[in-house]
Amino acid sequence: MRQNPAETLRRVLPKVREVLHVAGVEMQLTAAVSFLTVLQEESVSIHAYAHSFLQVILLHLEHRDTGVSNAWLETLLSVIEVLPKETLRHEILNPLVSKAQLSQTVQSRLVSCKILGKLTNKFDAHTIKREILPLVKSLCQDVDYEVRSCMCRQLENIAQGIGTELTKSVVLPELIELSRDEGSSVRLAAFETLVNLLDVFDTDDRSQTVLPLVKSFCEKSFKADESILISLSFHFGKLCHGLYGIFTPDQHLRFLEFYKKLCTLGLQQENGHNENQIPPQVLEQEKKYISVRKNCAYNFPAMIVFVDPKNFHMELYSTFFCLCHDPEVPVRYTIAICFYEVSKLLNSGVYLIHKELITLLQDESLEVLDALIDHLPEILELMSTGGESSVQENKLSSLPDLIPALTAAEQRAAASLKWRTHEKLLQKYACLPHIISSDQIYYRFLQRMFTIMMTNNVLPVQKAASRTLCIFLRYNRKQEQRHEVIQKLIEQLGQGKSYWNRLRFLDTCEFIIEIFSKSFFCKYFFIPAIELTHDPVANVRMKLCYLLPKVKSTLKIPADKHLLQQLEMCVRKLLCQEKDKDVLAIVKKTVLELDRMEMSMDAEQLEKEKQQNDGRPMSDKIFEKKRRDTKTPTQSLPKNIPISVPGSSSVTPSTSKEIKKSKLIRSQSFNNQAFHAKYGNLEKCASKSSTAGYTPSVSGLAKTSVLSLIDDSFRTRNASSVPTSFSPSTPLPSTSRGTANSVDPKSSGNKDTQPRKATLKSRKSNP
C-alpha cells in the first residue's frame, strides 16, 4: 500500500479476502492490525478505504475466536472516527438494527453495544433519539447479563453524545434499573457509570436519585462479592467529591466512617498462622482485601479534602497511621506515592505527619522507599518551612530522627541489588543543603559520598554520588571544610592509584564546571585535570580529551593566558607523543573543536590595557608589542565580568590580528586535512621551539607548533621512528604522581593493578 496503492487494491486485496475466509488466528490478527495501519497512515482516501476495506472488516467481526473478533472490532471503531455520516448510516447503523436482535448470537449483540457507544457522537440529536436510543434500551434489557453489563458501560459515552436532557430522561432511568439487576457485574457497571456521570446530573438528580442508590450500594457491598468492594474503594474519592455539596452532616459522617472501615478491612483477621494452612478461598479473599486497602490509600488525598485539612488530626490521622504501618507492601507503597500530595494539603499542619515520614524512610521494602523519594525534596522543603513561604532558621529542629533515617535509607539501598533506587536516592539528597546545616552534611553525608565514589561498582551510582558531593561543596561556606574536600578530590581521585578513581575525577571535574563558577574550576581543578594527559592508561587520556573543550570554556582572556598556554602544551604533548591510535584519533578531533571555540574575553581588563597603550608614546607601544610577541605573559590579572565577544573592538589590535590570522590558517589546514611535508620533521620542530622560543596564540593552537607537529607526528609514526629527544618548550608543573614515565604501571593500571581501557576501549594501555 505504501509503494503502489492502486495496484495493491486491484490485485493484492482480492487475494487477501480469499485467504481470510480460511485463515488461522495469527493471520486474522495480522490482517486486522495491517488494515488499521493502512487507515492511520492514510495510504488511500477515506472513500477508497471504505469501498475496499470496510466490508472485509465487518465480515470478520463475529469470528469465533474472541481475540480475533476484538481485533477487528478495534479496527472498526477507529474507522468509525473518520467515516462520513452517510457511509456510517448505510454501512454500519442500518445493519445494526438486525445485529442487535435477540435472535442474533451473544457475541453479535456485544459487538453492537460497543459500536452504538461509538456512533452516538457522529449523529444529530434527532437521529440518535429516533434510531439509536431504541436499540440502546433494547440491549439494556437483554436476557443475557453480559450484554446488559456491556451496554451499561457504553451509557457514559452515549450520555456525552445526547446532552443533559436526554440523559436525564433516558439514560438515568436505565441506570437506576440496572443498579438493581440480579447480576453483580451489571450492578457494578451501573455503579461505576453513575459515578462517572455525576457531573452530568444536576443537584436534584444527585440528591434525590443518585445518593440513595449509592447509599444502598455501600450498605449491601459487605454482603456482596468482594470485587464490588474493590470498585467501591477505588471510586470512593470521586464519589465523595461529586456528592460533597448535598451531604447532610449525618450522611457526611456515615461516608467517612465507611471509608475508615474500608481502610482496615481484613486486618482484624490477622492471626499469624502459616499461609500453607489457610484455605485457598480465604487467601483469595485476603488478596481482595489488600486491593481494597490499597485503593483507600490511593484516595486518601481526596478524603482530606472531604473532611477539610484543618480536621485532619481529629478525623483522619489514625487512619493515615494505619495505612503507613499496613502489613502489606502494596498499601504502604501507594500511601508513599500520595505522601507529597498529603503534605501539600496539610500545609501548616504538615508537622502532624513527621513521624510517618520517618516510618516510610525506614520501611523494610525498597519499593516503598523508591515511591517516597520521587518527591522527597519537595516533601522535605514543606517539612522544613512548616508549609509557610519563609524558611525557618532552625531547619527541621522538630524532626531529630530525619538524618539517621536518611543515612539508614541510603545504606539499605546500597546493600541491595536495586542500584537504580540507590542512584535516585543519591540524586535526591542534593536537596539537603536547603534542608539541614552544612555541618550536618559535612559530618553525616560528605564522607559517605566519597566512599561511594571510591568503592561502589555501579557507574551511575558513582556519578550520582559525585554530583551530589559537588552540590554539598557548592553550598558549604566553611573554608577549611571546603579546602579539605577539594584536597581529597585531587589526591584520592585525581592522583589515585586506581585508574577507575582518576576517571571519576574527570566526571567530578565536569560536574564542577557545570555547578561552580569558571574561576573556581580554574583555581583548584584546571591543572590537576590537564595533568592527566600524562596518565599511563589510555582510557583516562581519552576521557580527558573529551573533556578538554569544557575545560577550555572556563578560561577568560587575558587573565588566564598562562592556563591557556599550559592547555595548548598538553595538547601538543598528546599530538607528539601519543602512541595509542584511538586516543590519537580523539585528540585530532578535539584539536579541531578547540580551534573553533570562541574564547571568553575579560572586557574590562582589555579596555584598561587599551587605554594604557593609548596613553603612552608610540615608541613605548611598539616596544610593548615586540615584548608581547617574544614573551608570554604569565601574571594573573584581576577577575572581571566575562563577555563572550571574540575579536571584538575591545581586544587589542595585535591580539585581534593574531587570533584571526592563526584561526584562518588553522581552519584551512584542518578542514582540508592538508598536512604537508613543508612543516618539517619533529627534530626541526623541536629545534625551532628550543632556539626561537614557542609562543602559543591567545585563541588556540598556533600553526607553527600544532600543525607541524600533527603533520610530522603522522609521518614519523607511520615510519615508526618517533624521536625521543622531543620535549615541550615550556615544562608543565608536576604533581606527586609525576609524569607518565615515572608512574608504576602496576599501580596505575586496571582498576587496581593492570592498565587497561575500562569501558571506552578494551584492554589497551600506555604504561
NORFEN-V614245 format. One record per residue. N is the residue number from 1. RES is the residue in three letters. PHI is phi in whole degrees, 0 to 359 (* if undefined). PSI is psi in whole degrees, -180 to 180 (none if undefined). OMEGA is omega in whole degrees, -180 to 180 (* if undefined). Layout:
# NORFEN-V614245
n->[N,N]
res->[RES,RES]
phi->[PHI,PHI]
psi->[PSI,PSI]
omega->[OMEGA,OMEGA]
This chain:
# NORFEN-V614245
n->[1,2,3,4,5,6,7,8,9,10,11,12,13,14,15,16,17,18,19,20,21,22,23,24,25,26,27,28,29,30,31,32,33,34,35,36,37,38,39,40,41,42,43,44,45,46,47,48,49,50,51,52,53,54,55,56,57,58,59,60,61,62,63,64,65,66,67,68,69,70,71,72,73,74,75,76,77,78,79,80,81,82,83,84,85,86,87,88,89,90,91,92,93,94,95,96,97,98,99,100,101,102,103,104,105,106,107,108,109,110,111,112,113,114,115,116,117,118,119,120,121,122,123,124,125,126,127,128,129,130,131,132,133,134,135,136,137,138,139,140,141,142,143,144,145,146,147,148,149,150,151,152,153,154,155,156,157,158,159,160,161,162,163,164,165,166,167,168,169,170,171,172,173,174,175,176,177,178,179,180,181,182,183,184,185,186,187,188,189,190,191,192,193,194,195,196,197,198,199,200,201,202,203,204,205,206,207,208,209,210,211,212,213,214,215,216,217,218,219,220,221,222,223,224,225,226,227,228,229,230,231,232,233,234,235,236,237,238,239,240,241,242,243,244,245,246,247,248,249,250,251,252,253,254,255,256,257,258,259,260,261,262,263,264,265,266,267,268,269,270,271,272,273,274,275,276,277,278,279,280,281,282,283,284,285,286,287,288,289,290,291,292,293,294,295,296,297,298,299,300,301,302,303,304,305,306,307,308,309,310,311,312,313,314,315,316,317,318,319,320,321,322,323,324,325,326,327,328,329,330,331,332,333,334,335,336,337,338,339,340,341,342,343,344,345,346,347,348,349,350,351,352,353,354,355,356,357,358,359,360,361,362,363,364,365,366,367,368,369,370,371,372,373,374,375,376,377,378,379,380,381,382,383,384,385,386,387,388,389,390,391,392,393,394,395,396,397,398,399,400,401,402,403,404,405,406,407,408,409,410,411,412,413,414,415,416,417,418,419,420,421,422,423,424,425,426,427,428,429,430,431,432,433,434,435,436,437,438,439,440,441,442,443,444,445,446,447,448,449,450,451,452,453,454,455,456,457,458,459,460,461,462,463,464,465,466,467,468,469,470,471,472,473,474,475,476,477,478,479,480,481,482,483,484,485,486,487,488,489,490,491,492,493,494,495,496,497,498,499,500,501,502,503,504,505,506,507,508,509,510,511,512,513,514,515,516,517,518,519,520,521,522,523,524,525,526,527,528,529,530,531,532,533,534,535,536,537,538,539,540,541,542,543,544,545,546,547,548,549,550,551,552,553,554,555,556,557,558,559,560,561,562,563,564,565,566,567,568,569,570,571,572,573,574,575,576,577,578,579,580,581,582,583,584,585,586,587,588,589,590,591,592,593,594,595,596,597,598,599,600,601,602,603,604,605,606,607,608,609,610,611,612,613,614,615,616,617,618,619,620,621,622,623,624,625,626,627,628,629,630,631,632,633,634,635,636,637,638,639,640,641,642,643,644,645,646,647,648,649,650,651,652,653,654,655,656,657,658,659,660,661,662,663,664,665,666,667,668,669,670,671,672,673,674,675,676,677,678,679,680,681,682,683,684,685,686,687,688,689,690,691,692,693,694,695,696,697,698,699,700,701,702,703,704,705,706,707,708,709,710,711,712,713,714,715,716,717,718,719,720,721,722,723,724,725,726,727,728,729,730,731,732,733,734,735,736,737,738,739,740,741,742,743,744,745,746,747,748,749,750,751,752,753,754,755,756,757,758,759,760,761,762,763,764,765,766,767]
res->[MET,ARG,GLN,ASN,PRO,ALA,GLU,THR,LEU,ARG,ARG,VAL,LEU,PRO,LYS,VAL,ARG,GLU,VAL,LEU,HIS,VAL,ALA,GLY,VAL,GLU,MET,GLN,LEU,THR,ALA,ALA,VAL,SER,PHE,LEU,THR,VAL,LEU,GLN,GLU,GLU,SER,VAL,SER,ILE,HIS,ALA,TYR,ALA,HIS,SER,PHE,LEU,GLN,VAL,ILE,LEU,LEU,HIS,LEU,GLU,HIS,ARG,ASP,THR,GLY,VAL,SER,ASN,ALA,TRP,LEU,GLU,THR,LEU,LEU,SER,VAL,ILE,GLU,VAL,LEU,PRO,LYS,GLU,THR,LEU,ARG,HIS,GLU,ILE,LEU,ASN,PRO,LEU,VAL,SER,LYS,ALA,GLN,LEU,SER,GLN,THR,VAL,GLN,SER,ARG,LEU,VAL,SER,CYS,LYS,ILE,LEU,GLY,LYS,LEU,THR,ASN,LYS,PHE,ASP,ALA,HIS,THR,ILE,LYS,ARG,GLU,ILE,LEU,PRO,LEU,VAL,LYS,SER,LEU,CYS,GLN,ASP,VAL,ASP,TYR,GLU,VAL,ARG,SER,CYS,MET,CYS,ARG,GLN,LEU,GLU,ASN,ILE,ALA,GLN,GLY,ILE,GLY,THR,GLU,LEU,THR,LYS,SER,VAL,VAL,LEU,PRO,GLU,LEU,ILE,GLU,LEU,SER,ARG,ASP,GLU,GLY,SER,SER,VAL,ARG,LEU,ALA,ALA,PHE,GLU,THR,LEU,VAL,ASN,LEU,LEU,ASP,VAL,PHE,ASP,THR,ASP,ASP,ARG,SER,GLN,THR,VAL,LEU,PRO,LEU,VAL,LYS,SER,PHE,CYS,GLU,LYS,SER,PHE,LYS,ALA,ASP,GLU,SER,ILE,LEU,ILE,SER,LEU,SER,PHE,HIS,PHE,GLY,LYS,LEU,CYS,HIS,GLY,LEU,TYR,GLY,ILE,PHE,THR,PRO,ASP,GLN,HIS,LEU,ARG,PHE,LEU,GLU,PHE,TYR,LYS,LYS,LEU,CYS,THR,LEU,GLY,LEU,GLN,GLN,GLU,ASN,GLY,HIS,ASN,GLU,ASN,GLN,ILE,PRO,PRO,GLN,VAL,LEU,GLU,GLN,GLU,LYS,LYS,TYR,ILE,SER,VAL,ARG,LYS,ASN,CYS,ALA,TYR,ASN,PHE,PRO,ALA,MET,ILE,VAL,PHE,VAL,ASP,PRO,LYS,ASN,PHE,HIS,MET,GLU,LEU,TYR,SER,THR,PHE,PHE,CYS,LEU,CYS,HIS,ASP,PRO,GLU,VAL,PRO,VAL,ARG,TYR,THR,ILE,ALA,ILE,CYS,PHE,TYR,GLU,VAL,SER,LYS,LEU,LEU,ASN,SER,GLY,VAL,TYR,LEU,ILE,HIS,LYS,GLU,LEU,ILE,THR,LEU,LEU,GLN,ASP,GLU,SER,LEU,GLU,VAL,LEU,ASP,ALA,LEU,ILE,ASP,HIS,LEU,PRO,GLU,ILE,LEU,GLU,LEU,MET,SER,THR,GLY,GLY,GLU,SER,SER,VAL,GLN,GLU,ASN,LYS,LEU,SER,SER,LEU,PRO,ASP,LEU,ILE,PRO,ALA,LEU,THR,ALA,ALA,GLU,GLN,ARG,ALA,ALA,ALA,SER,LEU,LYS,TRP,ARG,THR,HIS,GLU,LYS,LEU,LEU,GLN,LYS,TYR,ALA,CYS,LEU,PRO,HIS,ILE,ILE,SER,SER,ASP,GLN,ILE,TYR,TYR,ARG,PHE,LEU,GLN,ARG,MET,PHE,THR,ILE,MET,MET,THR,ASN,ASN,VAL,LEU,PRO,VAL,GLN,LYS,ALA,ALA,SER,ARG,THR,LEU,CYS,ILE,PHE,LEU,ARG,TYR,ASN,ARG,LYS,GLN,GLU,GLN,ARG,HIS,GLU,VAL,ILE,GLN,LYS,LEU,ILE,GLU,GLN,LEU,GLY,GLN,GLY,LYS,SER,TYR,TRP,ASN,ARG,LEU,ARG,PHE,LEU,ASP,THR,CYS,GLU,PHE,ILE,ILE,GLU,ILE,PHE,SER,LYS,SER,PHE,PHE,CYS,LYS,TYR,PHE,PHE,ILE,PRO,ALA,ILE,GLU,LEU,THR,HIS,ASP,PRO,VAL,ALA,ASN,VAL,ARG,MET,LYS,LEU,CYS,TYR,LEU,LEU,PRO,LYS,VAL,LYS,SER,THR,LEU,LYS,ILE,PRO,ALA,ASP,LYS,HIS,LEU,LEU,GLN,GLN,LEU,GLU,MET,CYS,VAL,ARG,LYS,LEU,LEU,CYS,GLN,GLU,LYS,ASP,LYS,ASP,VAL,LEU,ALA,ILE,VAL,LYS,LYS,THR,VAL,LEU,GLU,LEU,ASP,ARG,MET,GLU,MET,SER,MET,ASP,ALA,GLU,GLN,LEU,GLU,LYS,GLU,LYS,GLN,GLN,ASN,ASP,GLY,ARG,PRO,MET,SER,ASP,LYS,ILE,PHE,GLU,LYS,LYS,ARG,ARG,ASP,THR,LYS,THR,PRO,THR,GLN,SER,LEU,PRO,LYS,ASN,ILE,PRO,ILE,SER,VAL,PRO,GLY,SER,SER,SER,VAL,THR,PRO,SER,THR,SER,LYS,GLU,ILE,LYS,LYS,SER,LYS,LEU,ILE,ARG,SER,GLN,SER,PHE,ASN,ASN,GLN,ALA,PHE,HIS,ALA,LYS,TYR,GLY,ASN,LEU,GLU,LYS,CYS,ALA,SER,LYS,SER,SER,THR,ALA,GLY,TYR,THR,PRO,SER,VAL,SER,GLY,LEU,ALA,LYS,THR,SER,VAL,LEU,SER,LEU,ILE,ASP,ASP,SER,PHE,ARG,THR,ARG,ASN,ALA,SER,SER,VAL,PRO,THR,SER,PHE,SER,PRO,SER,THR,PRO,LEU,PRO,SER,THR,SER,ARG,GLY,THR,ALA,ASN,SER,VAL,ASP,PRO,LYS,SER,SER,GLY,ASN,LYS,ASP,THR,GLN,PRO,ARG,LYS,ALA,THR,LEU,LYS,SER,ARG,LYS,SER,ASN,PRO]
phi->[*,291,273,208,300,297,292,295,294,280,248,271,302,303,295,297,301,297,292,296,298,241,286,279,299,299,292,299,297,295,295,299,293,296,298,294,297,301,294,293,277,54,295,225,291,298,298,294,295,299,292,263,253,300,296,296,296,298,296,257,296,254,301,296,275,299,298,294,300,294,296,293,295,299,296,296,298,288,293,302,300,245,288,292,300,295,297,299,295,283,269,237,294,300,295,295,303,277,293,270,286,299,291,277,291,301,298,296,289,295,297,298,301,290,291,299,299,276,285,302,283,260,234,284,300,296,297,298,294,277,246,266,298,301,294,298,300,299,286,294,251,299,288,265,295,297,292,299,295,297,293,298,288,274,295,296,296,294,298,291,270,258,92,293,297,294,298,293,272,245,286,300,301,295,295,298,293,291,291,254,297,288,275,296,293,290,299,297,297,295,298,294,292,301,298,291,257,302,291,283,281,278,299,297,298,292,282,268,243,288,300,301,297,294,300,297,296,293,294,271,295,289,268,264,293,297,297,291,297,298,294,298,293,291,265,296,297,295,295,296,293,291,257,306,288,249,289,281,306,292,295,303,295,298,294,295,294,296,297,299,294,296,296,247,298,93,287,291,268,294,228,73,276,294,298,295,268,275,300,304,293,289,300,297,296,296,298,292,296,298,297,296,293,298,295,296,298,299,269,299,303,295,286,296,298,298,267,80,305,291,261,303,299,283,262,234,299,297,292,299,301,296,294,290,251,302,292,257,299,303,290,294,300,291,290,293,298,276,300,295,297,298,300,296,293,287,54,292,268,296,299,295,248,304,295,291,298,299,300,288,296,263,300,290,266,290,297,294,300,299,292,289,283,304,239,301,302,293,297,295,295,297,296,287,264,65,83,265,282,272,283,287,288,279,43,60,294,277,232,291,274,295,297,302,292,294,293,294,297,295,293,292,293,293,281,270,267,270,292,293,296,297,300,298,298,296,296,290,294,297,280,300,303,273,248,236,284,297,296,297,294,298,273,249,234,298,296,296,297,301,299,296,298,274,240,291,262,256,301,301,293,299,294,297,296,297,293,295,299,297,291,303,295,301,263,274,258,269,298,294,291,300,296,295,294,299,297,297,300,288,282,276,255,297,244,291,289,276,298,299,294,292,296,294,297,293,301,297,302,296,293,295,300,288,264,263,286,295,294,296,297,298,292,250,242,298,295,302,288,287,292,288,295,275,300,286,261,299,297,292,297,295,296,298,301,297,275,304,301,292,298,295,295,277,276,235,258,264,301,253,301,295,288,297,298,293,298,294,294,295,295,301,298,298,295,276,249,294,257,280,294,290,297,298,297,292,301,298,295,294,301,297,292,299,293,279,291,267,279,275,265,273,299,295,293,298,295,298,298,296,296,297,295,293,270,254,299,300,297,294,296,296,298,295,297,297,297,293,289,248,227,271,291,238,288,271,259,299,279,225,291,279,232,275,227,298,71,285,292,282,282,297,302,295,295,300,296,297,299,299,295,294,293,297,298,294,300,297,293,290,296,273,54,262,262,275,284,294,282,85,267,294,297,295,298,297,296,298,292,277,265,276,88,255,239,295,286,291,273,183,254,288,300,291,257,286,295,294,291,300,298,290,294,298,292,290,290,296,273,56,220,290,294,272,275,287,211,299,290,244,291,273,296,258,248,296,280,75,270,298,288,265,269,285,299,292,271,253,266,51,276,230,235,257,294,195,273,295,248,283,225,248,51,231,214,230,294]
psi->[-34,-38,-39,77,-40,-49,-33,-45,-34,-38,-36,-46,-42,-38,-39,-43,-44,-44,-37,-23,-32,11,153,-177,-46,-43,-38,-46,-41,-41,-42,-44,-40,-43,-40,-39,-42,-40,-48,-34,-5,46,-29,170,160,-39,-46,-37,-47,-39,-36,-37,-29,-44,-36,-42,-48,-34,-33,11,-29,35,145,-26,124,-40,-42,-44,-43,-36,-46,-34,-42,-40,-43,-43,-33,-36,-38,-33,-29,-9,145,159,-41,-41,-41,-43,-49,-39,-24,-53,-48,-45,-21,-28,-42,-35,-25,2,155,-25,-17,166,161,-41,-40,-41,-34,-42,-40,-38,-48,-34,-40,-41,-31,-32,-23,-38,-3,-7,163,166,-37,-46,-41,-46,-38,-37,-32,-45,-37,-40,-38,-48,-43,-43,-29,-23,19,153,-21,129,-30,-41,-44,-42,-44,-45,-35,-40,-19,-9,-27,-47,-40,-41,-38,-23,-24,-11,172,-44,-51,-32,-45,-38,-24,-51,-45,-45,-39,-41,-39,-44,-41,-27,-15,12,153,-23,127,-35,-32,-45,-41,-44,-40,-43,-48,-36,-40,-45,-44,-20,11,-37,-22,-34,147,178,-41,-45,-40,-41,-37,-26,-53,-47,-46,-39,-44,-42,-44,-40,-42,-41,-34,-10,-35,-22,-11,-168,144,-23,-30,-38,-39,-45,-42,-44,-34,-38,4,-41,-43,-38,-48,-36,-43,-30,6,-45,-13,0,137,162,-38,-43,-39,-46,-40,-44,-37,-43,-36,-41,-45,-37,-40,-35,-25,14,125,-17,-28,-18,3,123,4,13,167,136,-30,-21,-7,133,147,-38,-32,-41,-42,-40,-41,-37,-39,-37,-38,-41,-38,-47,-36,-43,-35,-41,-40,-36,3,-44,-38,-34,-28,-42,-38,-40,-10,128,-31,-17,9,-47,-41,-37,-37,-7,-44,-35,-42,-41,-44,-42,-38,-23,14,141,-15,134,-44,-33,-48,-36,-44,-41,-29,-39,-38,-6,-41,-43,-41,-44,-43,-41,-36,-28,-114,-15,14,-23,-21,-23,22,-48,-34,-32,-46,-40,-47,-33,-30,9,142,-19,127,-23,-41,-45,-43,-40,-37,-40,-8,-38,27,-45,-42,-39,-48,-35,-42,-40,-42,-29,-6,24,-3,164,-29,133,133,151,-35,-8,88,33,-22,1,72,-19,1,-49,-47,-37,-40,-44,-39,-38,-42,-42,-36,-39,-38,-33,-12,176,0,77,-25,-38,-42,-44,-47,-41,-44,-37,-42,-27,-11,-14,-13,-35,-23,-8,-45,172,162,-38,-42,-41,-44,-45,-22,-21,-33,-48,-33,-39,-41,-46,-42,-44,-34,-30,-23,146,0,117,-48,-35,-44,-43,-39,-42,-40,-46,-41,-39,-41,-38,-40,-45,-39,-38,4,124,0,116,-39,-38,-41,-48,-36,-42,-43,-44,-41,-43,-43,-46,-45,-27,-60,-32,21,156,-33,130,-28,-41,-38,-34,-42,-29,-41,-37,-45,-40,-40,-42,-38,-41,-37,-40,-38,175,162,-39,-34,-45,-45,-38,-41,-33,-11,-54,-48,-31,-51,-18,-14,0,-20,-4,139,-14,125,-35,-36,-44,-38,-44,-38,-41,-41,-30,-19,-40,-40,-37,-45,-32,-16,-10,147,136,135,-2,-35,29,-39,-35,-37,-39,-43,-36,-45,-37,-36,-42,-40,-42,-43,-43,-37,-37,-9,128,-21,122,-34,-42,-42,-38,-40,-38,-46,-43,-40,-39,-43,-41,-42,-40,-33,-14,144,132,148,120,137,85,-39,-43,-40,-38,-39,-45,-41,-43,-40,-42,-41,-26,0,160,156,-37,-37,-39,-43,-43,-43,-38,-44,-39,-41,-34,-22,-12,134,121,135,-5,151,128,161,150,132,-177,121,137,127,84,74,132,22,175,-19,-12,143,148,-43,-41,-44,-46,-40,-43,-51,-45,-49,-40,-39,-48,-45,-42,-44,-44,-46,-42,-37,-6,39,87,89,164,-10,-16,-7,177,180,-34,-43,-41,-45,-39,-44,-46,-28,-27,-50,-22,138,128,108,147,158,-36,-22,-135,124,148,-45,-16,-62,-47,-41,-35,-40,-49,-48,-34,-34,-51,-43,-34,-38,-32,0,42,57,123,140,-8,-10,137,147,148,-29,114,145,147,140,161,-175,-21,-23,-162,179,-33,-24,-2,137,117,-26,-34,-9,-15,178,-161,-23,-42,-50,132,138,166,122,-81,-25,-37,160,120,51,138,167,80,none]
omega->[179,-173,-175,-175,-176,-180,178,180,-177,-171,-173,-175,176,178,179,179,-179,-176,-175,178,-177,-174,176,-176,-176,-179,178,180,180,180,-180,179,-179,179,179,179,178,178,-176,-180,179,-180,177,178,180,179,179,180,-180,-179,-172,-169,-170,-178,178,-180,-178,-177,-174,180,-176,177,-176,177,-176,-180,179,180,180,179,178,179,178,178,-180,-179,176,179,-179,-178,-171,-178,176,-173,-178,178,179,-178,-173,-173,-174,-175,-178,177,-179,-179,179,-177,-177,-178,180,-179,-180,-180,177,-180,179,-180,177,177,180,179,-176,178,179,179,-179,-175,-171,-178,-174,-176,179,-175,-178,179,180,-177,-176,-171,-174,-175,175,177,179,180,-180,-178,175,-179,-179,-179,-178,-176,179,180,179,180,-180,-180,179,-179,177,-178,177,178,-179,180,179,-179,-173,177,-172,-175,180,177,-179,-175,-175,-173,-176,177,178,179,179,180,-179,179,178,-176,179,180,-177,180,178,178,179,179,179,179,-178,178,177,-180,-178,-178,-177,-179,-179,-176,177,-175,-179,179,-178,-177,-174,-175,-174,-177,176,179,-179,179,179,-180,-180,-178,-178,-172,-178,179,-176,179,-178,179,176,177,179,180,-180,-180,-179,-176,-170,180,179,179,-180,178,-178,-178,-170,-173,-174,179,165,178,-180,178,177,-180,180,180,178,179,178,178,180,179,178,-178,-180,-177,178,-178,-179,-177,-180,179,171,179,-175,-179,-179,-179,-178,178,-178,-178,178,177,179,178,179,177,178,177,177,178,179,-179,176,178,176,177,179,-177,-174,177,179,-180,174,176,-178,-178,-174,-177,-179,177,-175,-174,-178,-170,-169,-176,-178,177,178,178,-180,-180,179,-180,-179,-179,-176,-177,-178,180,-180,178,-177,180,176,176,-177,-170,-179,179,177,-180,180,-178,-178,177,-176,178,-176,179,-178,-177,176,-175,180,174,178,-180,-178,175,-179,-177,-178,-180,177,176,179,178,-180,179,-177,-171,176,-180,-178,179,-180,179,-178,177,176,179,-175,-180,-178,-179,180,-177,-179,-178,178,-179,-173,173,174,177,179,-179,-174,-177,-174,-175,175,180,179,180,179,179,-180,-180,178,177,-180,-178,-179,176,-177,-174,179,175,179,178,-179,-179,179,177,-179,180,176,179,-171,178,178,-172,-177,-173,179,179,178,177,-177,-174,-175,-173,-173,-178,178,177,176,-178,179,179,-175,-168,-176,-176,-177,-174,179,178,178,-180,178,178,-180,-178,179,177,179,178,174,180,-179,-176,177,-175,-180,-172,-178,178,178,-178,179,180,179,-180,178,180,-178,-174,-174,179,-175,179,-178,-179,-180,178,180,178,-180,173,179,176,178,173,-179,177,179,178,-180,177,-179,-169,-174,175,179,-178,178,179,-179,-176,-171,-167,-176,-177,178,-179,-175,176,177,170,177,-171,-179,-177,-175,-178,179,179,180,-180,177,179,178,-176,-172,177,177,177,180,-178,180,-175,175,-179,10,-173,-174,180,-178,177,177,178,-180,176,-179,178,177,179,176,-179,179,-179,-175,-169,-177,-179,-179,-173,-180,177,-179,178,178,179,-178,178,-179,178,179,-180,178,-178,-179,-175,175,-178,176,-174,174,-167,-177,180,179,179,178,179,-179,180,178,179,-179,-177,-178,176,-178,-180,178,180,180,179,-179,179,178,-180,-180,-179,-175,-177,-179,179,-179,-177,179,-178,-177,179,178,-177,-180,176,-178,-180,-179,178,-179,-176,-179,179,179,-175,-178,179,-180,180,-179,179,-177,-176,-177,180,180,-179,-177,-179,179,-177,-177,-177,180,-178,-176,179,-173,-178,-175,-179,177,180,-175,-179,180,-180,-180,180,180,-176,-179,-177,-176,-178,-178,178,-179,176,-177,-172,-176,-174,-172,-178,-174,180,-169,-176,179,180,178,-177,-177,179,176,-174,-178,179,176,179,-180,-179,178,-177,179,-176,-176,174,180,-177,180,-178,177,175,-176,175,-178,-180,179,-178,-177,-176,-176,-178,178,-177,-179,-179,-178,-176,-178,172,179,-171,-169,-180,172,176,-171,-177,-177,179,-177,171,172,-180,178,-171,*]
